[in-house]
């Protein structure tokens, strides 16, 4: 098995009816169910959501700026580390489980480089 990072982008195009607390809770249950399934299969290594705030440190002068200020569809909302036999299987796992596709979210699937 190899490790892959699933990087979750966007998913911010939430319909007004999904902003109600009950709808948001029901959607979060889809995330929890996906994590539970991956754990039961021995694939889930870890992951966390990310807050939409932070800082950038750039260049040789180490200039600190506010950010990220990307469009909502480009914002990185969180990540998982999973185990899969290859890139195709990692893509399939993402395609079958990622709950925010309904909000036009996207998953970047990246192999973790062995060191």
Phi, psi and omega in degrees: 000144178244158178265142177226144174258127173259117182252121187265120180249144172069225185076018184265357181277061185277126178295148181307324181291342179274353182276351176293143182307321181294319180292320179296318179296318179297321179292320178298328177298329176295320176297312181298321179295320179295315178299315179300318179298314180296323177296313180300326179277357181072024184258334187279118177265319179172177178164161181206152168283158178245142175287152184279019179237166177165193180223154171250142172241119192233137167073179184294336177272358177053051180288128180260126178230159176289156177167180356281150178238044178279162172300153181307324182288345180258346184296133176279118184263345180166186183205159167233152163249125180233168173246135178212161182288331179197178182300320180298319179292321177298321176296317180297318178301316179294316182297324182280337191240333189300113185289338187272008172302328181294343177255022182063026174288165177222156179243127172264124181253118184231130174293141175275126181290127175285137179244000000 
